[in-house]
Amino acid sequence: MEKTAVVTYYHHSGFTVEVMDTLLVFDYWRGENGELPENVQLREQDLAGHKRVLVFVSHSHEDHFDDIIYSWDYQRLGITYIISDDLPIGKRGKRVKPGDTLTVGDAEIRVFDSTDKGVSFYVSLYGLNIFHAGDLNLWHWREESTLREIAQAEKDFYAAMAPIDHLPMDIAMFPVDPRMGGLYEAGANYFVMSVKPRVFLPMHWQGRAEVAQSYARKNKTRYTEVLALTQPREQAELTFLDDQELHIHISAPMPETSPEESEGRLDGLAGSDPFANSDLPVQL
């Protein structure tokens, strides 16, 4: 049976996933200083026309939560908020913690742990299984941490992954954060190898599009297609025909820039060190 989802990237870890008449919104954020241009921000007209809109907030860190989500006309648009219970009391929505399960419309939602604040989400909807990791990752910080801290980080990560790595997964969004230095992709690699999602989307790459693009080039497997969506409102239309066949159509709206700006942007990426602006003293 053919199943289709449209994944749209916005900023950092913010995505929407449209499946038939339902729209899922994950960790939408416009940026620390609202730098996401207004013409590519998620708007009420993007939510309209769906039978149901589910807005997920994995935790209270400012780069995963934006108060603008509460400005939307939730009654008219049929919005249900599913929020981590570490958010301040008074924030509208169904508060969830690891181990919770709930059903909203046609979506069955399972809530899993994180290795930072909050939770991760697993949503089953119209035969598709969709995962958003929030801040679940192997946060090892090997250039800064002691061996004991690294061992504890690994223990925590594998414990959080244990109830997840056997689940069927069609679409997964997971952190690939270059601030961790040379082994920045360790958590993502484990996730891809153990879970084998059919489509893996890097996120949380700290504005370093080349990091997501490099990861996508190097880490596709026979089981998993890795897609780097790096421009606001870049979309991937995914058509799952059976357990083996997958059709992908990417559409990327191009921002209005001058030829000089575009040339400079490309020159800055060519041959660049993907960790040059890392917060860590990486030795290559």
ChimeraX commands (.cxc) that place a marker at each C-alpha (Angstrom):
marker #1 position 0.00,0.00,0.00 radius 0.5
marker #1 position 1.38,3.39,-0.99 radius 0.5
marker #1 position 1.98,5.84,1.86 radius 0.5
marker #1 position 3.14,9.43,1.44 radius 0.5
marker #1 position 4.57,12.00,3.84 radius 0.5
marker #1 position 5.82,15.52,3.17 radius 0.5
marker #1 position 8.62,16.65,5.49 radius 0.5
marker #1 position 9.40,20.38,5.65 radius 0.5
marker #1 position 12.47,21.79,7.40 radius 0.5
marker #1 position 12.32,25.21,9.06 radius 0.5
marker #1 position 15.22,25.87,11.42 radius 0.5
marker #1 position 17.55,23.97,13.78 radius 0.5
marker #1 position 15.41,21.01,14.94 radius 0.5
marker #1 position 12.10,22.34,13.63 radius 0.5
marker #1 position 10.16,20.29,11.10 radius 0.5
marker #1 position 6.63,19.63,9.99 radius 0.5
marker #1 position 5.49,16.24,8.71 radius 0.5
marker #1 position 2.25,16.08,6.74 radius 0.5
marker #1 position 0.53,12.71,6.43 radius 0.5
marker #1 position -2.86,12.77,4.70 radius 0.5
marker #1 position -5.11,15.11,6.72 radius 0.5
marker #1 position -2.82,15.48,9.75 radius 0.5
marker #1 position 0.10,17.87,10.24 radius 0.5
marker #1 position 2.78,17.20,12.86 radius 0.5
marker #1 position 4.88,20.18,14.02 radius 0.5
marker #1 position 8.11,19.33,15.90 radius 0.5
marker #1 position 10.20,21.75,18.01 radius 0.5
marker #1 position 9.46,24.83,15.91 radius 0.5
marker #1 position 11.81,27.74,16.67 radius 0.5
marker #1 position 12.55,30.93,14.78 radius 0.5
marker #1 position 16.07,31.35,16.16 radius 0.5
marker #1 position 17.71,33.02,19.13 radius 0.5
marker #1 position 17.06,36.49,17.71 radius 0.5
marker #1 position 14.17,35.55,15.45 radius 0.5
marker #1 position 16.54,35.29,12.49 radius 0.5
marker #1 position 14.31,32.95,10.51 radius 0.5
marker #1 position 13.05,35.29,7.75 radius 0.5
marker #1 position 9.38,36.14,8.04 radius 0.5
marker #1 position 8.59,34.90,4.52 radius 0.5
marker #1 position 9.67,31.34,5.43 radius 0.5
marker #1 position 8.27,31.16,8.95 radius 0.5
marker #1 position 5.52,28.69,9.80 radius 0.5
marker #1 position 2.21,30.56,9.55 radius 0.5
marker #1 position -1.41,29.90,10.34 radius 0.5
marker #1 position -2.20,29.42,6.66 radius 0.5
marker #1 position 0.28,26.50,6.64 radius 0.5
marker #1 position -1.76,24.86,9.39 radius 0.5
marker #1 position -5.15,25.54,7.86 radius 0.5
marker #1 position -6.80,22.89,5.74 radius 0.5
marker #1 position -5.73,19.98,7.94 radius 0.5
marker #1 position -8.23,18.00,9.93 radius 0.5
marker #1 position -5.84,17.95,12.85 radius 0.5
marker #1 position -2.57,19.68,13.80 radius 0.5
marker #1 position -0.33,18.22,16.49 radius 0.5
marker #1 position 2.35,20.56,17.86 radius 0.5
marker #1 position 5.15,18.80,19.75 radius 0.5
marker #1 position 7.65,20.41,22.13 radius 0.5
marker #1 position 10.35,18.00,23.28 radius 0.5
marker #1 position 11.73,20.17,26.09 radius 0.5
marker #1 position 12.13,23.67,27.46 radius 0.5
marker #1 position 15.49,24.66,25.94 radius 0.5
marker #1 position 14.98,27.87,24.00 radius 0.5
marker #1 position 16.25,26.30,20.75 radius 0.5
marker #1 position 13.37,23.78,20.80 radius 0.5
marker #1 position 10.52,25.95,22.10 radius 0.5
marker #1 position 9.09,29.17,20.70 radius 0.5
marker #1 position 6.15,30.92,22.37 radius 0.5
marker #1 position 4.80,31.89,18.96 radius 0.5
marker #1 position 3.16,28.46,18.77 radius 0.5
marker #1 position 0.66,29.71,21.35 radius 0.5
marker #1 position -0.30,32.70,19.22 radius 0.5
marker #1 position -1.93,30.44,16.65 radius 0.5
marker #1 position -5.73,30.14,16.74 radius 0.5
marker #1 position -5.69,26.62,18.17 radius 0.5
marker #1 position -9.47,26.23,18.33 radius 0.5
marker #1 position -10.10,27.22,14.73 radius 0.5
marker #1 position -7.11,25.26,13.42 radius 0.5
marker #1 position -7.73,22.11,15.46 radius 0.5
marker #1 position -4.36,22.25,17.24 radius 0.5
marker #1 position -3.42,19.87,20.02 radius 0.5
marker #1 position -0.19,20.64,21.89 radius 0.5
marker #1 position 1.89,17.73,23.20 radius 0.5
marker #1 position 4.58,19.16,25.47 radius 0.5
marker #1 position 7.27,17.78,27.73 radius 0.5
marker #1 position 6.48,18.09,31.42 radius 0.5
marker #1 position 9.69,20.07,32.02 radius 0.5
marker #1 position 8.03,23.11,30.43 radius 0.5
marker #1 position 6.71,25.67,32.91 radius 0.5
marker #1 position 3.32,25.00,34.41 radius 0.5
marker #1 position 0.72,27.06,32.59 radius 0.5
marker #1 position 1.86,26.20,29.07 radius 0.5
marker #1 position -1.14,24.88,27.17 radius 0.5
marker #1 position -1.13,21.24,26.09 radius 0.5
marker #1 position -1.03,17.61,27.07 radius 0.5
marker #1 position 1.97,17.27,29.37 radius 0.5
marker #1 position 3.95,14.09,28.82 radius 0.5
marker #1 position 6.93,12.26,30.28 radius 0.5
marker #1 position 8.97,9.20,29.24 radius 0.5
marker #1 position 6.82,6.07,29.19 radius 0.5
marker #1 position 3.57,7.86,28.39 radius 0.5
marker #1 position 1.35,6.80,25.50 radius 0.5
marker #1 position -1.61,8.68,24.10 radius 0.5
marker #1 position -3.87,8.76,21.07 radius 0.5
marker #1 position -4.87,12.01,19.39 radius 0.5
marker #1 position -7.14,11.54,16.40 radius 0.5
marker #1 position -5.49,8.95,14.18 radius 0.5
marker #1 position -2.05,9.43,15.73 radius 0.5
marker #1 position -0.71,7.01,18.31 radius 0.5
marker #1 position 2.07,8.67,20.30 radius 0.5
marker #1 position 4.71,7.01,22.44 radius 0.5
marker #1 position 7.00,9.14,24.58 radius 0.5
marker #1 position 10.60,8.10,25.19 radius 0.5
marker #1 position 13.49,9.40,27.25 radius 0.5
marker #1 position 16.19,11.89,26.33 radius 0.5
marker #1 position 19.82,12.21,27.40 radius 0.5
marker #1 position 19.24,15.90,28.08 radius 0.5
marker #1 position 16.08,17.65,29.19 radius 0.5
marker #1 position 12.65,16.43,28.19 radius 0.5
marker #1 position 11.59,13.63,25.89 radius 0.5
marker #1 position 11.65,12.17,22.39 radius 0.5
marker #1 position 8.54,11.35,20.35 radius 0.5
marker #1 position 7.48,8.30,18.31 radius 0.5
marker #1 position 4.30,8.83,16.29 radius 0.5
marker #1 position 2.43,6.15,14.35 radius 0.5
marker #1 position 0.07,7.69,11.83 radius 0.5
marker #1 position -1.73,6.09,8.87 radius 0.5
marker #1 position 0.78,3.27,8.68 radius 0.5
marker #1 position 3.90,5.45,8.98 radius 0.5
marker #1 position 6.20,5.58,12.01 radius 0.5
marker #1 position 7.87,8.94,12.68 radius 0.5
marker #1 position 10.50,9.75,15.32 radius 0.5
marker #1 position 11.77,13.09,16.57 radius 0.5
marker #1 position 14.68,12.78,18.98 radius 0.5
marker #1 position 14.53,16.19,20.66 radius 0.5
marker #1 position 17.88,16.31,22.47 radius 0.5
marker #1 position 18.35,12.54,22.66 radius 0.5
marker #1 position 21.96,12.02,21.59 radius 0.5
marker #1 position 25.30,10.63,22.69 radius 0.5
marker #1 position 26.54,13.88,24.23 radius 0.5
marker #1 position 30.11,12.70,24.81 radius 0.5
marker #1 position 32.12,15.98,24.55 radius 0.5
marker #1 position 35.32,13.93,24.28 radius 0.5
marker #1 position 37.67,16.90,23.97 radius 0.5
marker #1 position 36.46,18.27,27.32 radius 0.5
marker #1 position 35.08,15.38,29.38 radius 0.5
marker #1 position 36.85,12.97,31.69 radius 0.5
marker #1 position 36.86,9.26,30.87 radius 0.5
marker #1 position 34.32,8.71,33.64 radius 0.5
marker #1 position 31.99,11.37,32.19 radius 0.5
marker #1 position 32.32,9.86,28.72 radius 0.5
marker #1 position 31.53,6.38,30.05 radius 0.5
marker #1 position 28.46,7.74,31.87 radius 0.5
marker #1 position 27.27,9.55,28.73 radius 0.5
marker #1 position 27.53,6.32,26.75 radius 0.5
marker #1 position 25.72,4.36,29.45 radius 0.5
marker #1 position 22.89,6.92,29.55 radius 0.5
marker #1 position 22.57,6.97,25.76 radius 0.5
marker #1 position 22.42,3.19,25.33 radius 0.5
marker #1 position 19.87,2.96,28.16 radius 0.5
marker #1 position 17.67,5.59,26.49 radius 0.5
marker #1 position 18.00,3.81,23.14 radius 0.5
marker #1 position 17.15,0.34,24.48 radius 0.5
marker #1 position 13.35,0.65,24.18 radius 0.5
marker #1 position 13.64,2.41,20.80 radius 0.5
marker #1 position 16.12,0.44,18.72 radius 0.5
marker #1 position 13.73,-2.41,17.88 radius 0.5
marker #1 position 10.89,-0.16,16.68 radius 0.5
marker #1 position 9.93,0.04,13.00 radius 0.5
marker #1 position 10.77,3.52,11.77 radius 0.5
marker #1 position 10.05,5.22,8.46 radius 0.5
marker #1 position 11.19,8.78,9.21 radius 0.5
marker #1 position 13.65,9.86,11.91 radius 0.5
marker #1 position 14.97,13.31,12.86 radius 0.5
marker #1 position 18.11,13.14,15.02 radius 0.5
marker #1 position 20.88,15.52,16.21 radius 0.5
marker #1 position 24.20,15.83,14.38 radius 0.5
marker #1 position 25.91,18.55,16.42 radius 0.5
marker #1 position 29.41,19.69,15.33 radius 0.5
marker #1 position 30.15,21.35,18.68 radius 0.5
marker #1 position 31.12,17.91,19.98 radius 0.5
marker #1 position 34.15,17.83,17.72 radius 0.5
marker #1 position 35.60,14.93,15.77 radius 0.5
marker #1 position 33.12,12.30,16.96 radius 0.5
marker #1 position 30.10,14.55,16.55 radius 0.5
marker #1 position 28.21,11.85,14.64 radius 0.5
marker #1 position 28.64,8.97,17.12 radius 0.5
marker #1 position 25.04,9.03,18.37 radius 0.5
marker #1 position 23.60,9.40,14.89 radius 0.5
marker #1 position 25.74,6.55,13.57 radius 0.5
marker #1 position 24.56,4.24,16.35 radius 0.5
marker #1 position 20.96,5.24,15.67 radius 0.5
marker #1 position 21.24,4.57,11.93 radius 0.5
marker #1 position 22.97,1.21,12.44 radius 0.5
marker #1 position 20.72,-0.08,15.21 radius 0.5
marker #1 position 17.29,1.31,14.31 radius 0.5
marker #1 position 17.73,1.37,10.51 radius 0.5
marker #1 position 15.13,4.06,9.78 radius 0.5
marker #1 position 14.12,4.20,6.14 radius 0.5
marker #1 position 14.75,7.96,6.04 radius 0.5
marker #1 position 17.10,9.80,8.42 radius 0.5
marker #1 position 17.18,13.62,8.63 radius 0.5
marker #1 position 20.08,15.29,10.47 radius 0.5
marker #1 position 19.10,18.21,12.69 radius 0.5
marker #1 position 20.57,20.42,15.44 radius 0.5
marker #1 position 23.65,21.14,13.30 radius 0.5
marker #1 position 24.09,24.65,14.71 radius 0.5
marker #1 position 23.61,26.53,11.44 radius 0.5
marker #1 position 26.42,24.53,9.79 radius 0.5
marker #1 position 24.62,23.22,6.69 radius 0.5
marker #1 position 27.81,21.65,5.38 radius 0.5
marker #1 position 27.89,19.34,8.40 radius 0.5
marker #1 position 24.43,17.93,7.58 radius 0.5
marker #1 position 25.32,17.67,3.90 radius 0.5
marker #1 position 28.59,15.87,4.60 radius 0.5
marker #1 position 26.84,13.46,6.96 radius 0.5
marker #1 position 24.21,12.69,4.32 radius 0.5
marker #1 position 26.86,11.98,1.67 radius 0.5
marker #1 position 28.84,9.60,3.86 radius 0.5
marker #1 position 26.22,7.71,5.85 radius 0.5
marker #1 position 23.58,6.38,3.48 radius 0.5
marker #1 position 23.19,2.61,3.89 radius 0.5
marker #1 position 21.29,-0.12,2.05 radius 0.5
marker #1 position 18.54,0.27,4.68 radius 0.5
marker #1 position 18.56,4.03,5.29 radius 0.5
marker #1 position 18.39,7.06,3.01 radius 0.5
marker #1 position 19.97,10.12,4.66 radius 0.5
marker #1 position 18.54,13.48,3.56 radius 0.5
marker #1 position 20.04,16.84,4.47 radius 0.5
marker #1 position 17.31,19.48,4.38 radius 0.5
marker #1 position 19.18,22.70,5.10 radius 0.5
marker #1 position 17.16,25.61,3.70 radius 0.5
marker #1 position 14.08,26.96,5.47 radius 0.5
marker #1 position 10.99,25.40,3.88 radius 0.5
marker #1 position 13.00,22.85,1.94 radius 0.5
marker #1 position 10.71,19.84,1.47 radius 0.5
marker #1 position 11.06,16.13,0.93 radius 0.5
marker #1 position 8.02,14.31,-0.45 radius 0.5
marker #1 position 8.46,10.67,0.55 radius 0.5
marker #1 position 6.42,7.94,-1.09 radius 0.5
marker #1 position 6.77,4.52,0.54 radius 0.5
marker #1 position 5.61,1.85,-1.91 radius 0.5
marker #1 position 6.62,-1.25,0.06 radius 0.5
marker #1 position 9.33,-2.44,2.44 radius 0.5
marker #1 position 12.00,-1.87,-0.21 radius 0.5
marker #1 position 10.90,0.84,-2.61 radius 0.5
marker #1 position 10.98,4.51,-1.69 radius 0.5
marker #1 position 10.50,7.51,-3.97 radius 0.5
marker #1 position 11.92,10.88,-2.88 radius 0.5
marker #1 position 11.23,14.29,-4.38 radius 0.5
marker #1 position 13.10,17.29,-2.95 radius 0.5
marker #1 position 11.89,20.84,-3.50 radius 0.5
marker #1 position 13.99,23.72,-2.21 radius 0.5
marker #1 position 12.73,27.31,-2.33 radius 0.5
marker #1 position 15.68,29.54,-3.13 radius 0.5
marker #1 position 16.04,32.71,-1.02 radius 0.5
marker #1 position 16.40,35.99,-2.85 radius 0.5
marker #1 position 20.12,36.79,-2.85 radius 0.5
marker #1 position 22.40,38.70,-5.16 radius 0.5
marker #1 position 24.89,36.80,-7.33 radius 0.5
marker #1 position 27.71,38.28,-5.21 radius 0.5
marker #1 position 26.16,36.93,-2.00 radius 0.5
marker #1 position 25.61,33.51,-3.54 radius 0.5
marker #1 position 29.18,33.35,-4.84 radius 0.5
marker #1 position 30.58,34.34,-1.47 radius 0.5
marker #1 position 28.45,31.75,0.28 radius 0.5
marker #1 position 29.73,29.00,-2.01 radius 0.5
marker #1 position 33.33,30.16,-1.69 radius 0.5
marker #1 position 33.03,29.96,2.07 radius 0.5
marker #1 position 31.94,26.32,1.91 radius 0.5
marker #1 position 34.39,25.05,-0.67 radius 0.5
marker #1 position 37.13,23.04,0.98 radius 0.5
marker #1 position 36.16,24.30,4.42 radius 0.5
marker #1 position 36.79,22.50,7.67 radius 0.5
marker #1 position 33.33,21.48,9.01 radius 0.5
marker #1 position 34.56,21.95,12.59 radius 0.5
marker #1 position 36.35,25.27,12.10 radius 0.5
marker #1 position 33.77,27.13,14.21 radius 0.5
marker #1 position 33.30,24.45,16.83 radius 0.5
marker #1 position 33.22,25.59,20.43 radius 0.5
marker #1 position 35.74,22.86,21.21 radius 0.5
marker #1 position 39.52,22.75,20.68 radius 0.5
marker #1 position 39.41,20.06,18.01 radius 0.5
marker #1 position 42.71,18.65,16.74 radius 0.5
marker #1 position 42.43,17.27,13.19 radius 0.5
marker link #1:1,2 radius 0.2
marker link #1:2,3 radius 0.2
marker link #1:3,4 radius 0.2
marker link #1:4,5 radius 0.2
marker link #1:5,6 radius 0.2
marker link #1:6,7 radius 0.2
marker link #1:7,8 radius 0.2
marker link #1:8,9 radius 0.2
marker link #1:9,10 radius 0.2
marker link #1:10,11 radius 0.2
marker link #1:11,12 radius 0.2
marker link #1:12,13 radius 0.2
marker link #1:13,14 radius 0.2
marker link #1:14,15 radius 0.2
marker link #1:15,16 radius 0.2
marker link #1:16,17 radius 0.2
marker link #1:17,18 radius 0.2
marker link #1:18,19 radius 0.2
marker link #1:19,20 radius 0.2
marker link #1:20,21 radius 0.2
marker link #1:21,22 radius 0.2
marker link #1:22,23 radius 0.2
marker link #1:23,24 radius 0.2
marker link #1:24,25 radius 0.2
marker link #1:25,26 radius 0.2
marker link #1:26,27 radius 0.2
marker link #1:27,28 radius 0.2
marker link #1:28,29 radius 0.2
marker link #1:29,30 radius 0.2
marker link #1:30,31 radius 0.2
marker link #1:31,32 radius 0.2
marker link #1:32,33 radius 0.2
marker link #1:33,34 radius 0.2
marker link #1:34,35 radius 0.2
marker link #1:35,36 radius 0.2
marker link #1:36,37 radius 0.2
marker link #1:37,38 radius 0.2
marker link #1:38,39 radius 0.2
marker link #1:39,40 radius 0.2
marker link #1:40,41 radius 0.2
marker link #1:41,42 radius 0.2
marker link #1:42,43 radius 0.2
marker link #1:43,44 radius 0.2
marker link #1:44,45 radius 0.2
marker link #1:45,46 radius 0.2
marker link #1:46,47 radius 0.2
marker link #1:47,48 radius 0.2
marker link #1:48,49 radius 0.2
marker link #1:49,50 radius 0.2
marker link #1:50,51 radius 0.2
marker link #1:51,52 radius 0.2
marker link #1:52,53 radius 0.2
marker link #1:53,54 radius 0.2
marker link #1:54,55 radius 0.2
marker link #1:55,56 radius 0.2
marker link #1:56,57 radius 0.2
marker link #1:57,58 radius 0.2
marker link #1:58,59 radius 0.2
marker link #1:59,60 radius 0.2
marker link #1:60,61 radius 0.2
marker link #1:61,62 radius 0.2
marker link #1:62,63 radius 0.2
marker link #1:63,64 radius 0.2
marker link #1:64,65 radius 0.2
marker link #1:65,66 radius 0.2
marker link #1:66,67 radius 0.2
marker link #1:67,68 radius 0.2
marker link #1:68,69 radius 0.2
marker link #1:69,70 radius 0.2
marker link #1:70,71 radius 0.2
marker link #1:71,72 radius 0.2
marker link #1:72,73 radius 0.2
marker link #1:73,74 radius 0.2
marker link #1:74,75 radius 0.2
marker link #1:75,76 radius 0.2
marker link #1:76,77 radius 0.2
marker link #1:77,78 radius 0.2
marker link #1:78,79 radius 0.2
marker link #1:79,80 radius 0.2
marker link #1:80,81 radius 0.2
marker link #1:81,82 radius 0.2
marker link #1:82,83 radius 0.2
marker link #1:83,84 radius 0.2
marker link #1:84,85 radius 0.2
marker link #1:85,86 radius 0.2
marker link #1:86,87 radius 0.2
marker link #1:87,88 radius 0.2
marker link #1:88,89 radius 0.2
marker link #1:89,90 radius 0.2
marker link #1:90,91 radius 0.2
marker link #1:91,92 radius 0.2
marker link #1:92,93 radius 0.2
marker link #1:93,94 radius 0.2
marker link #1:94,95 radius 0.2
marker link #1:95,96 radius 0.2
marker link #1:96,97 radius 0.2
marker link #1:97,98 radius 0.2
marker link #1:98,99 radius 0.2
marker link #1:99,100 radius 0.2
marker link #1:100,101 radius 0.2
marker link #1:101,102 radius 0.2
marker link #1:102,103 radius 0.2
marker link #1:103,104 radius 0.2
marker link #1:104,105 radius 0.2
marker link #1:105,106 radius 0.2
marker link #1:106,107 radius 0.2
marker link #1:107,108 radius 0.2
marker link #1:108,109 radius 0.2
marker link #1:109,110 radius 0.2
marker link #1:110,111 radius 0.2
marker link #1:111,112 radius 0.2
marker link #1:112,113 radius 0.2
marker link #1:113,114 radius 0.2
marker link #1:114,115 radius 0.2
marker link #1:115,116 radius 0.2
marker link #1:116,117 radius 0.2
marker link #1:117,118 radius 0.2
marker link #1:118,119 radius 0.2
marker link #1:119,120 radius 0.2
marker link #1:120,121 radius 0.2
marker link #1:121,122 radius 0.2
marker link #1:122,123 radius 0.2
marker link #1:123,124 radius 0.2
marker link #1:124,125 radius 0.2
marker link #1:125,126 radius 0.2
marker link #1:126,127 radius 0.2
marker link #1:127,128 radius 0.2
marker link #1:128,129 radius 0.2
marker link #1:129,130 radius 0.2
marker link #1:130,131 radius 0.2
marker link #1:131,132 radius 0.2
marker link #1:132,133 radius 0.2
marker link #1:133,134 radius 0.2
marker link #1:134,135 radius 0.2
marker link #1:135,136 radius 0.2
marker link #1:136,137 radius 0.2
marker link #1:137,138 radius 0.2
marker link #1:138,139 radius 0.2
marker link #1:139,140 radius 0.2
marker link #1:140,141 radius 0.2
marker link #1:141,142 radius 0.2
marker link #1:142,143 radius 0.2
marker link #1:143,144 radius 0.2
marker link #1:144,145 radius 0.2
marker link #1:145,146 radius 0.2
marker link #1:146,147 radius 0.2
marker link #1:147,148 radius 0.2
marker link #1:148,149 radius 0.2
marker link #1:149,150 radius 0.2
marker link #1:150,151 radius 0.2
marker link #1:151,152 radius 0.2
marker link #1:152,153 radius 0.2
marker link #1:153,154 radius 0.2
marker link #1:154,155 radius 0.2
marker link #1:155,156 radius 0.2
marker link #1:156,157 radius 0.2
marker link #1:157,158 radius 0.2
marker link #1:158,159 radius 0.2
marker link #1:159,160 radius 0.2
marker link #1:160,161 radius 0.2
marker link #1:161,162 radius 0.2
marker link #1:162,163 radius 0.2
marker link #1:163,164 radius 0.2
marker link #1:164,165 radius 0.2
marker link #1:165,166 radius 0.2
marker link #1:166,167 radius 0.2
marker link #1:167,168 radius 0.2
marker link #1:168,169 radius 0.2
marker link #1:169,170 radius 0.2
marker link #1:170,171 radius 0.2
marker link #1:171,172 radius 0.2
marker link #1:172,173 radius 0.2
marker link #1:173,174 radius 0.2
marker link #1:174,175 radius 0.2
marker link #1:175,176 radius 0.2
marker link #1:176,177 radius 0.2
marker link #1:177,178 radius 0.2
marker link #1:178,179 radius 0.2
marker link #1:179,180 radius 0.2
marker link #1:180,181 radius 0.2
marker link #1:181,182 radius 0.2
marker link #1:182,183 radius 0.2
marker link #1:183,184 radius 0.2
marker link #1:184,185 radius 0.2
marker link #1:185,186 radius 0.2
marker link #1:186,187 radius 0.2
marker link #1:187,188 radius 0.2
marker link #1:188,189 radius 0.2
marker link #1:189,190 radius 0.2
marker link #1:190,191 radius 0.2
marker link #1:191,192 radius 0.2
marker link #1:192,193 radius 0.2
marker link #1:193,194 radius 0.2
marker link #1:194,195 radius 0.2
marker link #1:195,196 radius 0.2
marker link #1:196,197 radius 0.2
marker link #1:197,198 radius 0.2
marker link #1:198,199 radius 0.2
marker link #1:199,200 radius 0.2
marker link #1:200,201 radius 0.2
marker link #1:201,202 radius 0.2
marker link #1:202,203 radius 0.2
marker link #1:203,204 radius 0.2
marker link #1:204,205 radius 0.2
marker link #1:205,206 radius 0.2
marker link #1:206,207 radius 0.2
marker link #1:207,208 radius 0.2
marker link #1:208,209 radius 0.2
marker link #1:209,210 radius 0.2
marker link #1:210,211 radius 0.2
marker link #1:211,212 radius 0.2
marker link #1:212,213 radius 0.2
marker link #1:213,214 radius 0.2
marker link #1:214,215 radius 0.2
marker link #1:215,216 radius 0.2
marker link #1:216,217 radius 0.2
marker link #1:217,218 radius 0.2
marker link #1:218,219 radius 0.2
marker link #1:219,220 radius 0.2
marker link #1:220,221 radius 0.2
marker link #1:221,222 radius 0.2
marker link #1:222,223 radius 0.2
marker link #1:223,224 radius 0.2
marker link #1:224,225 radius 0.2
marker link #1:225,226 radius 0.2
marker link #1:226,227 radius 0.2
marker link #1:227,228 radius 0.2
marker link #1:228,229 radius 0.2
marker link #1:229,230 radius 0.2
marker link #1:230,231 radius 0.2
marker link #1:231,232 radius 0.2
marker link #1:232,233 radius 0.2
marker link #1:233,234 radius 0.2
marker link #1:234,235 radius 0.2
marker link #1:235,236 radius 0.2
marker link #1:236,237 radius 0.2
marker link #1:237,238 radius 0.2
marker link #1:238,239 radius 0.2
marker link #1:239,240 radius 0.2
marker link #1:240,241 radius 0.2
marker link #1:241,242 radius 0.2
marker link #1:242,243 radius 0.2
marker link #1:243,244 radius 0.2
marker link #1:244,245 radius 0.2
marker link #1:245,246 radius 0.2
marker link #1:246,247 radius 0.2
marker link #1:247,248 radius 0.2
marker link #1:248,249 radius 0.2
marker link #1:249,250 radius 0.2
marker link #1:250,251 radius 0.2
marker link #1:251,252 radius 0.2
marker link #1:252,253 radius 0.2
marker link #1:253,254 radius 0.2
marker link #1:254,255 radius 0.2
marker link #1:255,256 radius 0.2
marker link #1:256,257 radius 0.2
marker link #1:257,258 radius 0.2
marker link #1:258,259 radius 0.2
marker link #1:259,260 radius 0.2
marker link #1:260,261 radius 0.2
marker link #1:261,262 radius 0.2
marker link #1:262,263 radius 0.2
marker link #1:263,264 radius 0.2
marker link #1:264,265 radius 0.2
marker link #1:265,266 radius 0.2
marker link #1:266,267 radius 0.2
marker link #1:267,268 radius 0.2
marker link #1:268,269 radius 0.2
marker link #1:269,270 radius 0.2
marker link #1:270,271 radius 0.2
marker link #1:271,272 radius 0.2
marker link #1:272,273 radius 0.2
marker link #1:273,274 radius 0.2
marker link #1:274,275 radius 0.2
marker link #1:275,276 radius 0.2
marker link #1:276,277 radius 0.2
marker link #1:277,278 radius 0.2
marker link #1:278,279 radius 0.2
marker link #1:279,280 radius 0.2
marker link #1:280,281 radius 0.2
marker link #1:281,282 radius 0.2
marker link #1:282,283 radius 0.2
marker link #1:283,284 radius 0.2
view
